[in-house]
Amino acid sequence: MPDRTNLAGSAVAVASDTVAYTNAYGGEVQIAELAEPETDTWIETTLTPDEYESTYGADVALAPDGLTLYVSAPASERIYVYSREALGTWVKAAPLLAPEPVAPIEDNGIGFGRRILADGNRLLVGVPSGVIDGEQWSGFAYLVELPRDPDEPAQWTPLIAGTPQPWDAMGEALALSGDRVAMGAPGGSIDDPLSYWGGVYQWDLTDADLTPRYRETPPLGSDTCINEESMRGFGSTLAFDDTSLFVGAAMEITLPEGSAPSTGGVCGEAEIEHMGATRGTIYRFDAELQQIGGKILPQPQTSRFGYSIAVAGDRLISSGGSYDGPPSWSGDDTPGEVQVLQRAGLSEVPATVETPHQRPDPAQIMRPSSPEAAGRAFGSQPSTHGFASTADMTFVGAPDNLGPRALNSGSAYLFDHTPLPEPPKPGPITLATDDVVVSYGAQAELSATVSGTTDPGEVRGTLNQKPIGPVTTVAGEALIAVPGTPLDTGVYPFELEFLSEGDDAPSARATGTLTIVPVATTVAFTAVDASGTPVTEADERTPFWLQGTVGTEGDTTPRGTVEIWDSDDEEVLLRLPVTENTGAFALPADDPGFVIVDLDARLEARYTGDGNHLPAVGHVTVAALGPDLIGGPTPRDPPAEDPPAGEAAGPRTLAATGATPIPLGWSTAFVLALLLLGTTLLTHGRRRS
């Protein structure tokens, strides 16, 4: 297409074999029709207003059949209409004039028709500068039902957000497909009114009350930062496919994995040019405005991705600007390009902020023969028609083709689409899982990985002959949680199966084993007096009792028995049951307890385990407060006798000598001989005092 002056290509449209573009902003619009496909012959027609219009050609839109052209002129608040009578002959019809504002609309502002779209007998007119309920630049759009009889008036219906917000600029970006309408509000804020993060509204025109759905900008991921002006630009560009909505976040910067922004969460061109970051993101949403798949990113060192987007058949088309070019390409002046991505390779599963990003390789990259001459705005005008596409071709505007600091004359370029590669043929669907080992009481997670399909579905199965699941797959993965306590230790086989969404029969199966091993335990063990106060020393006049708890690493409660042992004699003194639900053990309330005379009592509490819990040992030592042997002999304890019938037994005696002390001055050899002969007796156990 020939170069003209004054921002040629600032608005472009394409339909059938016809293209239209603003040739001189405020002066003329050019139409080109393919007359002879064999010779690539085009017939061009220049359209101008009857009188000077400073904003004539702010945007252009062609009806899908290519027979009607709409040209907006925001300053005069009118839409010029042209109809094709024959090849190269276009007739001006009566213009569409903005209706008088009706509450809650107070004023259209300066942006009436800044963005227009045509689909069938409908025209969508964006008014991002509109004042609603006193809110400046809250914005809205008119849905215009065009009459089939030219003598009938058009029907204007305003589409307004439920709660208009100042500076949302709703209507700055538009999408129209059948009964679906979407409007971007790229100035929308979350908390700070000066943080322009953006949002999207979507209407179903079959709803009687025309209440829109709203989607605010997705949460920032750990690798996402904002630009110096605190902008993400979510909703700055929009495009429908048959079932979903693509939304551009033109200013969002995504860092390479493991990188951090240079200054406090704010990023700029330095991160893109030198760190391999990217500017611009495309998100995809379903009819409920729930995100589908991870956010779509360009290749590293790409800027202006998603400034303009379109969907044409199986192609998702986006603007971009690569830093991976000649040395003369630097900074934000990098020449623009248009990338074609294949939609068949994009994820179809629901997503969250942690869902892995998608970075598809372009199937086609459109660049002019002289990128430097085309300029950075080649296909990259935010919120306007940076380019327009059909199934066969893309028409790209370049309104600053002499560079950002020179007189911007502008151009427009037409590209044929190259054939898309054949999508990979789906292989057999397979399901894989891993054997799992957990401790008793711990929650187990059975993993499932689906290969051979990107279709959403669910995984279900059986464990120990009982059903588990179903769990919906996310990006081909699923985790089935198994609660921690229903199963004892052992090896349990499980079987999983995958069902694609809508299918009744499984398409893949996998088997594995869940092994549950005993959990470790600990024994907390102490001696206490009659009041329950812990003691560390005692004598024959102060009995003590034993109490403790068997604990575990988890929330399970051990069962079974604790054996109380004399550590010195390796002798079991008694056995105590472990209280179910608490793990506690203790001497019964009516038990007489223990006493010691003149040797320390060293005791062990040995938990024997119960199959699900491993054995454990606790220790306690009670120091003896016996008599002073140097001051004279101590009478031998009388032999223990059973208590009379009907009387309670006395406390057990631990570590009593039971022998006459040896006077000072006897030979050491004689003392050793007595010890060897066993004349000193240590009494441990259950001897009653």
C-alpha positions as CSV (number, residue, x, y, z in Angstrom):
1,M,0.0,0.0,0.0
2,P,1.4,3.5,-0.7
3,D,2.7,5.7,2.0
4,R,0.8,8.9,2.7
5,T,1.2,11.7,5.2
6,N,-0.2,12.2,8.7
7,L,-0.4,8.8,10.6
8,A,-1.5,6.6,7.7
9,G,-2.3,3.1,9.1
10,S,-3.4,4.4,12.5
11,A,-6.6,2.5,11.9
12,V,-7.0,-0.5,9.7
13,A,-9.8,-3.0,8.8
14,V,-10.1,-6.1,6.5
15,A,-13.0,-8.2,5.4
16,S,-13.3,-10.6,2.4
17,D,-11.1,-9.1,-0.3
18,T,-11.3,-5.6,0.9
19,V,-9.0,-3.5,3.2
20,A,-9.5,-0.1,4.6
21,Y,-7.2,2.2,6.5
22,T,-6.9,5.8,7.7
23,N,-4.7,7.4,5.1
24,A,-4.5,10.9,6.7
25,Y,-5.8,11.3,10.2
26,G,-8.5,13.9,10.0
27,G,-8.5,13.9,6.2
28,E,-9.1,10.7,4.3
29,V,-9.7,7.0,4.4
30,Q,-8.4,4.7,1.7
31,I,-10.2,1.5,0.5
32,A,-8.5,-1.1,-1.6
33,E,-10.4,-4.0,-3.3
34,L,-8.8,-7.1,-4.9
35,A,-9.9,-6.9,-8.5
36,E,-7.8,-9.6,-10.1
37,P,-6.4,-12.3,-7.7
38,E,-4.3,-13.8,-10.5
39,T,-2.4,-10.7,-11.1
40,D,-2.8,-9.2,-7.6
41,T,-4.5,-6.2,-9.0
42,W,-6.2,-3.8,-6.5
43,I,-8.6,-0.9,-7.0
44,E,-8.2,1.9,-4.6
45,T,-10.9,4.5,-3.5
46,T,-10.3,7.5,-1.4
47,L,-13.0,8.7,1.0
48,T,-13.2,12.1,2.6
49,P,-15.7,14.0,4.7
50,D,-17.8,16.8,3.1
51,E,-16.1,19.3,5.3
52,Y,-13.0,19.3,7.5
53,E,-13.2,16.8,10.4
54,S,-10.2,17.0,12.7
55,T,-10.7,13.4,13.9
56,Y,-12.1,11.7,10.7
57,G,-10.7,8.2,10.5
58,A,-10.0,7.8,14.3
59,D,-11.2,4.2,13.7
60,V,-12.5,2.2,10.8
61,A,-14.6,-1.0,10.6
62,L,-15.7,-3.2,7.8
63,A,-18.8,-5.3,7.9
64,P,-17.9,-9.1,7.7
65,D,-19.0,-9.2,4.0
66,G,-16.8,-6.2,3.1
67,L,-19.7,-4.3,1.6
68,T,-20.2,-1.6,4.3
69,L,-17.5,0.7,5.8
70,Y,-17.8,2.7,9.1
71,V,-15.5,5.6,9.8
72,S,-15.6,7.3,13.2
73,A,-15.1,11.0,13.9
74,P,-15.1,11.6,17.7
75,A,-14.9,15.4,17.6
76,S,-18.3,15.6,15.8
77,E,-19.7,12.5,17.5
78,R,-20.7,10.8,14.3
79,I,-20.0,7.6,12.4
80,Y,-19.8,7.9,8.7
81,V,-21.3,5.0,6.7
82,Y,-20.3,4.0,3.2
83,S,-21.9,1.2,1.1
84,R,-20.3,-0.5,-1.9
85,E,-22.4,-0.4,-5.1
86,A,-19.8,-1.9,-7.4
87,L,-16.1,-2.6,-7.5
88,G,-14.4,0.7,-6.8
89,T,-17.7,2.5,-6.2
90,W,-18.6,3.5,-2.6
91,V,-21.7,5.6,-1.8
92,K,-22.0,7.7,1.4
93,A,-25.1,7.0,3.5
94,A,-26.6,9.1,6.3
95,P,-24.1,9.2,9.2
96,L,-24.9,7.7,12.6
97,L,-25.1,10.5,15.1
98,A,-24.5,10.0,18.8
99,P,-27.8,10.1,20.8
100,E,-28.3,12.7,23.5
101,P,-27.0,11.4,26.8
102,V,-29.6,9.8,29.1
103,A,-29.0,9.2,32.8
104,P,-26.8,7.9,34.2
105,I,-24.7,9.0,31.2
106,E,-23.8,12.7,31.7
107,D,-21.4,13.3,28.8
108,N,-19.6,11.4,26.0
109,G,-16.4,13.2,26.5
110,I,-13.9,13.4,23.7
111,G,-13.7,9.7,22.8
112,F,-17.0,8.8,21.1
113,G,-16.2,6.3,18.5
114,R,-12.5,6.1,19.4
115,R,-13.0,2.3,18.9
116,I,-15.7,0.7,16.7
117,L,-16.4,-2.8,15.6
118,A,-19.0,-4.2,13.2
119,D,-20.5,-7.7,13.2
120,G,-23.6,-8.4,11.0
121,N,-26.2,-5.8,11.6
122,R,-24.6,-4.6,14.8
123,L,-22.1,-1.9,15.4
124,L,-20.3,-1.5,18.7
125,V,-19.1,2.1,19.5
126,G,-16.7,2.6,22.4
127,V,-16.9,5.8,24.5
128,P,-14.0,5.4,27.0
129,S,-14.2,9.1,27.9
130,G,-17.8,8.9,28.9
131,V,-18.9,10.4,32.2
132,I,-21.3,8.1,34.2
133,D,-22.8,9.3,37.4
134,G,-20.2,12.1,37.7
135,E,-17.3,9.6,37.3
136,Q,-14.8,11.0,34.8
137,W,-13.6,8.6,32.1
138,S,-15.5,5.7,33.6
139,G,-16.5,4.9,30.0
140,F,-19.1,2.8,28.3
141,A,-20.1,1.7,24.8
142,Y,-23.2,1.9,22.6
143,L,-24.6,-1.2,21.0
144,V,-26.1,0.0,17.7
145,E,-28.7,-2.3,16.0
146,L,-28.6,-1.3,12.4
147,P,-31.9,-1.3,10.5
148,R,-32.3,-3.3,7.3
149,D,-34.5,-0.6,6.0
150,P,-32.3,2.5,5.5
151,D,-35.3,4.7,6.3
152,E,-35.6,3.3,9.8
153,P,-33.6,4.7,12.6
154,A,-30.8,2.8,14.3
155,Q,-31.4,1.6,17.9
156,W,-28.8,2.7,20.4
157,T,-28.4,0.8,23.7
158,P,-25.7,1.9,26.2
159,L,-23.7,-0.9,27.8
160,I,-22.7,0.4,31.3
161,A,-20.8,-1.2,34.2
162,G,-22.9,-1.9,37.3
163,T,-20.7,0.5,39.3
164,P,-18.9,2.9,37.1
165,Q,-15.4,3.8,38.3
166,P,-13.4,6.9,37.4
167,W,-10.6,6.4,34.9
168,D,-11.6,2.9,34.1
169,A,-11.8,4.0,30.4
170,M,-14.2,1.2,29.7
171,G,-14.7,0.9,26.0
172,E,-11.1,1.7,25.2
173,A,-10.9,-1.9,23.9
174,L,-13.8,-3.9,22.4
175,A,-14.7,-7.3,21.2
176,L,-17.9,-8.3,19.4
177,S,-19.0,-11.8,18.3
178,G,-22.6,-12.7,17.8
179,D,-24.3,-12.2,21.1
180,R,-21.1,-11.7,23.0
181,V,-19.7,-8.3,23.9
182,A,-16.5,-7.6,25.9
183,M,-15.1,-4.3,26.9
184,G,-11.7,-3.6,28.4
185,A,-11.2,-1.1,31.3
186,P,-7.5,-0.9,31.2
187,G,-7.5,2.0,33.7
188,G,-9.2,0.0,36.4
189,S,-7.5,-0.1,39.8
190,I,-7.5,-2.7,42.6
191,D,-6.9,-0.6,45.8
192,D,-4.8,2.4,44.8
193,P,-6.8,4.6,42.4
194,L,-3.5,5.5,40.7
195,S,-2.6,1.9,40.0
196,Y,-3.9,1.2,36.5
197,W,-4.0,-2.5,36.5
198,G,-7.2,-3.0,34.5
199,G,-10.3,-5.1,34.2
200,V,-12.7,-6.7,31.7
201,Y,-16.5,-6.6,31.4
202,Q,-18.4,-9.2,29.3
203,W,-22.1,-9.2,28.2
204,D,-24.4,-11.9,26.9
205,L,-26.8,-10.0,24.7
206,T,-29.5,-12.7,25.2
207,D,-29.8,-11.6,28.9
208,A,-32.8,-9.5,29.4
209,D,-31.2,-7.1,31.9
210,L,-27.8,-6.9,30.2
211,T,-25.9,-7.2,33.4
212,P,-22.2,-7.7,32.7
213,R,-19.8,-10.1,34.3
214,Y,-16.6,-8.5,35.5
215,R,-13.1,-9.8,35.8
216,E,-10.3,-7.9,37.5
217,T,-6.7,-8.3,36.6
218,P,-5.3,-11.7,37.7
219,P,-3.1,-11.7,40.8
220,L,0.6,-10.9,40.3
221,G,2.7,-14.0,40.0
222,S,6.1,-14.2,41.7
223,D,7.8,-13.5,38.4
224,T,5.5,-10.6,37.4
225,C,6.2,-6.9,38.0
226,I,4.6,-3.6,36.9
227,N,6.1,-0.8,35.0
228,E,7.3,2.6,36.2
229,E,3.8,4.1,35.9
230,S,2.2,1.3,38.0
231,M,0.3,-0.1,35.0
232,R,-0.5,-3.6,33.8
233,G,-2.9,-2.6,31.1
234,F,-5.1,-5.7,31.6
235,G,-8.0,-5.3,29.2
236,S,-6.1,-3.0,26.7
237,T,-6.9,-5.5,23.9
238,L,-9.6,-8.2,23.4
239,A,-10.5,-10.9,20.9
240,F,-13.1,-13.6,20.9
241,D,-12.8,-17.1,19.5
242,D,-15.7,-19.6,19.3
243,T,-15.8,-20.3,23.1
244,S,-13.4,-18.0,24.9
245,L,-12.1,-14.5,25.3
246,F,-8.4,-13.5,24.9
247,V,-7.3,-10.5,26.9
248,G,-4.1,-8.5,26.5
249,A,-2.2,-7.0,29.5
250,A,0.0,-4.8,27.4
251,M,2.2,-3.4,30.1
252,E,2.7,-6.4,32.3
253,I,6.4,-7.5,32.5
254,T,7.3,-11.1,33.2
255,L,10.8,-11.9,34.4
256,P,12.8,-15.1,33.6
257,E,12.5,-17.8,36.2
258,G,14.6,-17.1,39.3
259,S,15.1,-13.4,38.4
260,A,14.1,-10.3,40.5
261,P,13.3,-6.8,39.4
262,S,16.1,-4.3,39.6
263,T,14.4,-1.9,42.0
264,G,11.6,-2.7,44.4
265,G,9.2,-4.7,42.2
266,V,9.2,-2.1,39.4
267,C,10.5,-3.2,35.9
268,G,11.3,-1.4,32.7
269,E,13.2,-1.8,29.4
270,A,16.4,-2.8,31.2
271,E,14.9,-6.0,32.4
272,I,13.6,-6.8,28.9
273,E,16.8,-5.9,26.9
274,H,19.4,-7.3,29.4
275,M,17.6,-9.9,31.5
276,G,15.4,-11.6,28.9
277,A,12.2,-10.4,30.4
278,T,9.1,-9.8,28.3
279,R,6.5,-6.9,28.1
280,G,3.0,-7.9,27.4
281,T,0.8,-10.9,28.3
282,I,-2.2,-12.6,26.9
283,Y,-4.7,-14.3,29.1
284,R,-7.6,-16.6,28.1
285,F,-11.0,-16.9,29.8
286,D,-14.1,-19.0,29.5
287,A,-17.7,-17.7,29.4
288,E,-17.7,-17.3,33.2
289,L,-14.4,-15.3,32.9
290,Q,-12.5,-18.1,34.6
291,Q,-8.9,-18.4,33.4
292,I,-8.0,-21.1,30.9
293,G,-4.4,-22.3,30.8
294,G,-1.4,-20.4,32.0
295,K,-0.8,-16.9,30.8
296,I,0.6,-16.7,27.2
297,L,4.0,-15.2,26.8
298,P,6.2,-14.4,23.9
299,Q,9.8,-15.5,23.5
300,P,12.4,-13.8,25.8
301,Q,13.4,-10.2,25.0
302,T,10.1,-9.4,23.4
303,S,8.3,-6.1,24.0
304,R,4.8,-4.8,23.1
305,F,3.3,-8.3,23.0
306,G,-0.5,-8.2,23.2
307,Y,-0.7,-4.5,22.4
308,S,-3.0,-5.6,19.6
309,I,-4.5,-9.1,19.2
310,A,-6.9,-10.9,16.9
311,V,-8.2,-14.4,16.4
312,A,-8.5,-15.8,12.8
313,G,-9.5,-19.5,12.6
314,D,-6.9,-21.5,14.5
315,R,-4.5,-18.5,14.7
316,L,-4.0,-16.2,17.7
317,I,-2.3,-13.1,16.3
318,S,-0.4,-10.7,18.4
319,S,1.8,-7.7,18.1
320,G,5.4,-7.8,19.4
321,G,8.8,-6.3,19.1
322,S,12.0,-8.4,19.5
323,Y,15.2,-7.2,20.9
324,D,16.9,-10.1,19.2
325,G,17.8,-8.1,16.1
326,P,20.5,-5.9,14.6
327,P,22.6,-3.8,17.0
328,S,20.8,-0.7,15.8
329,W,17.6,-2.0,17.4
330,S,17.7,-0.9,21.0
331,G,15.4,0.4,23.7
332,D,11.7,0.9,23.2
333,D,12.4,2.0,19.7
334,T,12.8,-1.6,18.6
335,P,10.8,-2.1,15.4
336,G,7.5,-3.9,15.7
337,E,6.4,-7.2,14.4
338,V,3.2,-9.4,14.3
339,Q,3.3,-13.0,15.5
340,V,1.0,-15.8,14.6
341,L,0.5,-18.5,17.3
342,Q,-1.3,-21.7,16.7
343,R,-4.3,-22.0,19.0
344,A,-4.4,-25.8,18.8
345,G,-1.3,-25.9,21.0
346,L,-2.7,-23.8,23.8
347,S,-3.8,-25.3,27.1
348,E,-7.6,-25.9,27.6
349,V,-7.5,-26.6,31.3
350,P,-8.6,-24.3,34.2
351,A,-5.7,-22.3,35.6
352,T,-4.5,-20.3,38.7
353,V,-1.7,-17.9,39.2
354,E,0.7,-20.8,39.8
355,T,-0.2,-22.6,36.6
356,P,2.9,-22.8,34.4
357,H,3.1,-20.1,31.7
358,Q,2.7,-20.9,28.0
359,R,5.4,-19.8,25.6
360,P,4.5,-21.1,22.2
361,D,6.8,-20.7,19.3
362,P,5.3,-18.4,16.6
363,A,4.1,-20.3,13.5
364,Q,4.7,-17.1,11.4
365,I,6.3,-13.7,12.1
366,M,5.3,-10.8,10.0
367,R,7.9,-8.1,9.4
368,P,8.1,-5.4,6.7
369,S,11.0,-5.5,4.3
370,S,12.5,-2.5,6.1
371,P,11.7,-2.9,9.8
372,E,13.5,0.3,10.8
373,A,11.4,2.3,8.3
374,A,8.2,0.7,9.5
375,G,8.9,1.8,13.0
376,R,7.9,0.5,16.5
377,A,4.2,1.1,16.0
378,F,4.1,-1.6,13.3
379,G,1.0,-3.5,14.4
380,S,1.4,-2.3,18.0
381,Q,-1.1,0.5,18.6
382,P,-2.6,-0.3,22.0
383,S,-6.4,-0.4,22.2
384,T,-6.9,0.3,18.5
385,H,-6.6,-1.8,15.3
386,G,-2.9,-2.3,15.2
387,F,-3.8,-4.9,12.6
388,A,-6.9,-6.7,11.3
389,S,-7.1,-10.3,10.2
390,T,-9.2,-12.7,8.3
391,A,-8.6,-16.5,7.9
392,D,-6.3,-15.8,4.9
393,M,-4.5,-12.5,5.6
394,T,-3.5,-9.8,8.1
395,F,-3.5,-6.1,7.4
396,V,-1.0,-4.2,9.5
397,G,-0.8,-0.5,10.2
398,A,2.4,1.3,10.8
399,P,1.6,5.0,11.6
400,D,5.1,6.0,12.6
401,N,7.1,4.6,9.8
402,L,9.7,7.3,9.9
403,G,10.6,6.7,13.6
404,P,9.3,7.9,16.9
405,R,11.0,11.4,16.7
406,A,10.4,12.3,13.1
407,L,7.3,13.3,11.1
408,N,5.1,10.2,11.2
409,S,3.8,9.6,7.7
410,G,2.7,6.0,8.2
411,S,2.1,3.0,6.1
412,A,-0.1,-0.2,5.9
413,Y,1.1,-3.6,5.0
414,L,-0.8,-6.7,3.8
415,F,0.4,-10.2,4.6
416,D,-0.9,-13.6,3.4
417,H,-1.0,-16.2,6.1
418,T,1.4,-19.1,5.7
419,P,0.0,-22.6,6.2
420,L,0.0,-23.7,9.9
421,P,1.9,-26.8,10.7
422,E,-0.2,-29.9,11.2
423,P,-1.1,-30.3,14.8
424,P,0.6,-33.4,16.3
425,K,-1.6,-36.4,16.0
426,P,-2.7,-37.5,19.4
427,G,-1.1,-40.7,20.7
428,P,-2.7,-43.1,23.0
429,I,-3.8,-41.7,26.3
430,T,-1.7,-43.1,29.2
431,L,-1.9,-42.7,32.9
432,A,1.1,-43.0,35.2
433,T,1.4,-43.1,39.0
434,D,4.1,-43.7,41.6
435,D,4.3,-46.1,44.6
436,V,3.9,-44.2,47.9
437,V,5.3,-44.8,51.3
438,V,4.0,-42.9,54.4
439,S,4.1,-43.2,58.1
440,Y,1.0,-44.4,59.9
441,G,-1.3,-41.4,60.5
442,A,0.2,-39.2,57.8
443,Q,-1.9,-38.2,54.8
444,A,-0.9,-39.9,51.6
445,E,-1.2,-38.3,48.1
446,L,-1.5,-40.6,45.1
447,S,-0.2,-38.8,42.0
448,A,-1.6,-39.3,38.5
449,T,0.0,-37.9,35.3
450,V,-2.1,-38.0,32.1
451,S,-0.2,-38.1,28.7
452,G,-1.5,-38.1,25.2
453,T,-4.3,-35.6,25.6
454,T,-4.8,-32.0,26.7
455,D,-8.5,-32.6,27.4
456,P,-9.7,-31.9,30.9
457,G,-11.0,-34.9,32.8
458,E,-10.9,-36.6,36.2
459,V,-9.0,-39.3,37.9
460,R,-10.7,-41.8,40.2
461,G,-9.9,-45.2,41.5
462,T,-9.9,-47.8,44.4
463,L,-7.7,-48.3,47.4
464,N,-8.1,-51.4,49.6
465,Q,-11.2,-52.1,47.5
466,K,-12.8,-48.8,48.4
467,P,-13.4,-45.9,46.0
468,I,-11.2,-42.8,46.0
469,G,-11.6,-39.6,44.1
470,P,-12.7,-38.3,41.7
471,V,-10.2,-35.4,41.3
472,T,-10.2,-33.0,38.3
473,T,-6.9,-32.9,36.4
474,V,-5.0,-29.7,36.1
475,A,-2.5,-29.5,33.2
476,G,-2.6,-33.3,33.0
477,E,-1.9,-33.8,36.7
478,A,-4.0,-34.9,39.7
479,L,-3.4,-35.7,43.3
480,I,-5.8,-37.9,45.3
481,A,-5.5,-37.3,49.1
482,V,-5.9,-40.4,51.3
483,P,-6.7,-39.4,55.0
484,G,-4.1,-40.5,57.6
485,T,-5.9,-42.9,60.0
486,P,-8.3,-45.3,58.2
487,L,-5.6,-47.8,57.3
488,D,-3.2,-49.8,59.6
489,T,0.4,-50.4,58.6
490,G,0.7,-52.7,55.6
491,V,1.0,-52.7,51.8
492,Y,-2.2,-51.7,50.0
493,P,-2.6,-51.9,46.2
494,F,-4.5,-49.2,44.4
495,E,-5.8,-48.6,40.9
496,L,-6.4,-45.3,39.2
497,E,-8.3,-44.5,36.0
498,F,-8.6,-41.4,33.9
499,L,-11.9,-40.3,32.2
500,S,-12.0,-37.4,29.7
501,E,-14.6,-34.8,30.4
502,G,-18.0,-36.1,29.2
503,D,-16.9,-39.7,28.9
504,D,-18.4,-42.5,30.9
505,A,-15.6,-45.1,30.3
506,P,-12.0,-44.6,31.4
507,S,-9.4,-44.1,28.7
508,A,-6.4,-45.1,30.7
509,R,-5.5,-47.0,33.9
510,A,-2.5,-47.3,36.3
511,T,-1.7,-49.3,39.4
512,G,0.5,-48.8,42.4
513,T,1.0,-49.6,46.0
514,L,0.6,-47.5,49.2
515,T,2.8,-48.7,52.0
516,I,2.1,-47.5,55.5
517,V,4.9,-48.0,58.0
518,P,4.8,-47.7,61.8
519,V,5.3,-44.2,63.2
520,A,8.0,-43.3,65.7
521,T,7.0,-42.7,69.3
522,T,8.5,-41.0,72.4
523,V,8.0,-41.7,76.1
524,A,7.8,-38.8,78.6
525,F,8.2,-40.4,82.1
526,T,8.4,-38.9,85.6
527,A,8.1,-39.7,89.3
528,V,5.6,-37.7,91.4
529,D,4.6,-37.4,95.0
530,A,1.1,-37.9,96.4
531,S,0.1,-34.4,95.2
532,G,1.3,-35.1,91.6
533,T,4.3,-32.9,92.0
534,P,7.4,-34.3,90.2
535,V,10.1,-35.5,92.5
536,T,13.8,-36.3,91.9
537,E,14.7,-37.7,95.4
538,A,12.9,-39.8,98.0
539,D,13.5,-42.1,101.1
540,E,11.6,-44.9,102.9
541,R,9.2,-42.4,104.5
542,T,8.2,-40.6,101.2
543,P,6.7,-42.9,98.6
544,F,6.5,-41.8,95.0
545,W,4.4,-42.8,92.0
546,L,5.1,-43.1,88.3
547,Q,3.2,-41.5,85.4
548,G,3.9,-40.6,81.7
549,T,2.7,-40.3,78.2
550,V,3.5,-42.1,74.9
551,G,3.5,-39.5,72.1
552,T,3.9,-39.7,68.3
553,E,5.1,-37.4,65.5
554,G,1.6,-37.1,64.2
555,D,-1.9,-37.0,65.5
556,T,-2.3,-40.7,66.2
557,T,-2.6,-42.2,69.7
558,P,-0.6,-45.3,70.7
559,R,-2.2,-48.3,72.3
560,G,-0.8,-51.2,74.3
561,T,1.4,-51.5,77.3
562,V,4.3,-49.8,79.0
563,E,6.7,-52.0,81.1
564,I,8.4,-50.5,84.1
565,W,11.9,-51.9,84.4
566,D,14.6,-51.7,87.0
567,S,17.5,-50.5,84.9
568,D,20.2,-52.0,87.2
569,D,18.7,-55.5,87.4
570,E,17.0,-55.6,84.0
571,E,13.9,-56.8,85.7
572,V,10.3,-56.0,84.9
573,L,8.7,-54.5,88.0
574,L,5.2,-54.1,86.6
575,R,3.1,-53.4,83.4
576,L,0.8,-50.5,82.9
577,P,-1.8,-50.0,80.1
578,V,-1.6,-47.1,77.8
579,T,-4.9,-45.1,78.0
580,E,-6.6,-45.0,74.6
581,N,-7.1,-41.5,73.0
582,T,-4.5,-39.9,75.3
583,G,-1.5,-42.1,75.3
584,A,-1.1,-41.7,79.1
585,F,0.0,-44.3,81.6
586,A,0.2,-44.2,85.4
587,L,0.0,-46.2,88.6
588,P,-3.6,-46.7,89.6
589,A,-5.0,-44.2,92.1
590,D,-5.1,-46.8,94.9
591,D,-1.6,-48.1,94.2
592,P,0.8,-47.7,97.3
593,G,3.7,-46.5,95.1
594,F,7.4,-47.0,95.7
595,V,10.0,-46.2,98.4
596,I,13.7,-46.3,98.4
597,V,16.2,-46.5,101.2
598,D,19.8,-45.8,100.4
599,L,20.4,-46.6,96.7
600,D,19.2,-44.4,93.8
601,A,16.3,-45.9,91.8
602,R,17.0,-46.0,88.1
603,L,13.8,-46.9,86.2
604,E,12.8,-47.3,82.6
605,A,9.4,-47.1,80.9
606,R,9.5,-49.3,77.9
607,Y,6.6,-48.8,75.4
608,T,6.2,-52.1,73.6
609,G,4.5,-50.8,70.4
610,D,1.2,-51.8,68.9
611,G,1.9,-52.6,65.2
612,N,1.2,-49.0,64.1
613,H,3.6,-47.4,66.5
614,L,7.2,-48.2,67.1
615,P,8.6,-49.1,70.6
616,A,10.2,-46.3,72.7
617,V,11.9,-45.9,76.1
618,G,11.8,-43.2,78.7
619,H,14.1,-42.9,81.7
620,V,13.8,-41.6,85.3
621,T,16.1,-41.5,88.2
622,V,15.0,-40.9,91.9
623,A,17.9,-40.2,94.2
624,A,17.9,-41.9,97.6
625,L,17.9,-39.9,100.9
626,G,19.1,-42.8,103.1
627,P,20.7,-42.8,106.7
628,D,24.4,-41.8,107.3
629,L,26.3,-45.1,107.7
630,I,29.3,-43.5,109.4
631,G,27.4,-42.6,112.5
632,G,26.6,-46.2,113.4
633,P,24.8,-49.3,112.3
634,T,21.3,-49.3,111.0
635,P,19.1,-52.1,112.1
636,R,18.3,-54.7,109.5
637,D,14.8,-54.4,108.0
638,P,12.6,-57.1,109.3
639,P,11.5,-59.6,106.8
640,A,8.6,-58.5,104.7
641,E,5.2,-59.9,105.6
642,D,2.0,-60.0,103.8
643,P,-0.5,-57.4,105.2
644,P,-3.4,-58.8,107.2
645,A,-6.4,-59.7,105.3
646,G,-8.4,-56.6,104.4
647,E,-5.5,-54.2,104.7
648,A,-3.9,-52.4,101.8
649,A,-0.3,-53.3,100.8
650,G,2.4,-50.9,101.7
651,P,4.6,-49.2,99.2
652,R,7.2,-51.2,97.2
653,T,10.8,-50.9,98.5
654,L,13.5,-50.2,96.0
655,A,17.3,-50.2,96.6
656,A,17.4,-51.1,100.4
657,T,20.8,-52.6,101.7
658,G,19.4,-55.0,104.3
659,A,22.9,-55.6,105.9
660,T,24.9,-54.4,108.9
661,P,27.3,-51.6,108.0
662,I,31.0,-52.2,108.2
663,P,32.8,-50.2,111.0
664,L,35.7,-48.0,110.0
665,G,39.2,-49.3,110.3
666,W,38.6,-52.9,109.1
667,S,40.9,-53.9,106.3
668,T,39.9,-53.2,102.7
669,A,40.5,-56.8,101.7
670,F,37.9,-58.0,104.2
671,V,35.4,-55.5,102.9
672,L,36.0,-56.7,99.3
673,A,35.6,-60.3,100.5
674,L,32.3,-59.6,102.0
675,L,31.1,-57.9,98.8
676,L,32.2,-60.9,96.8
677,L,30.4,-63.3,99.1
678,G,27.2,-61.3,98.6
679,T,26.7,-60.4,102.2
680,T,25.5,-57.0,101.0
681,L,22.0,-57.6,99.5
682,L,20.3,-55.2,97.1
683,T,16.6,-55.7,97.2
684,H,14.7,-54.5,94.1
685,G,11.2,-55.4,93.1
686,R,8.0,-55.9,95.0
687,R,9.3,-56.6,98.6
688,R,7.0,-55.0,101.0
689,S,8.4,-52.8,103.8
